[in-house]
Amino acid sequence: MPHGRLLVAFAEAVLGDDDDPLSRTRNALASTLGATALVDAAGVVGLFNAIDRIADAAGIPLEPEKAAASADFRAALDLDSFSIAERA
């Protein structure tokens, strides 16, 4: 995908805790793809974040392939001990 690495870096920076990478990737995205693309990218990041939260709140279970792919880090973080995980 053209500029895929930049878009991923931006998404990770938006969801991160450090303003410096966010500022750098936001500026790089705007200068490389333009202001409209920056706004579109920010909207997509926001929507994916919201969709994930809605699915979690609604109790939608992980798909089997995602459950298998995430089993190791879910166990390391003890995520399956949360009450919502019992319903999934």
N, C-alpha and C positions, 0 to 999 in steps of 0.2 A: 504494500500500500504506500503510495507517495506520502512522505512526511509522517509515516506511521510511528517512528521512534519519537518524534517531537510530540505527536498527539498523546502517546502513552506517557511520556515524561510530564506533559501538562496534566493529564488526568491524575497521575500519582502525586504531583505537587499540590493539586487542588485538595486532595484527600489527606495530605500530609499536615504536619504541625509546624513546618518551617517556612516562613514567608520569603526567604531568599530564593529557594528554587522556584517557588510560585512566581515571583517577580521576573526571574530570568526566563522561565519557559513561557510566561504570558507575553513578555516582550518579544521573544524569539518567534512565537506563533504569530503575533500581530505583524512583525516585520517580514516574515516569510510568506504567510498566507493572506494577510490582510485582516482588518478589523471585523469584517463580517464573519470570516472563518473563526476568529477568536470567540465571538459571541455564540456561534453555532456549537463550537467545541465545548464551551462552558455550559451551554444548555444540555448537551448530551451527557456530560459528566453529572450534572444535577439530576437529570431524569433517571439515569441508571442508579444513582444513589437513592433516589426516592422509591423506585420500583423495588429495589432490594429491601428497603425498610417496610414497604407495604406487604411484600410477600412474607417477611418475617412476622409482622404483626398479625397477618391473617392465618398464620400457622401452616403455610404451604410448605410441604416437605421438599427436601432436596431430591433431585432426580437421582436414580441409582448410580449413574456414572459420576455425578458430582460428589455423591456421598463417598464413593470409593476413592476418588481422587483427593478428597480432603480429609480422609480418615486419620492420617498421621498427624496433621497439625491440629485437628479438632481434639484428638486425644492429648496432645502435648499441652493444649490450652484448657483442657477439661471442659470443653464446650458442651459435651453431651450430658453433663450433670445439671444443666439448666432445665427448669421445669418445662419450658417450651419444647425442648428436645424430646421429651417423653411422648409428646403428642405426634411427633413427626413420623 
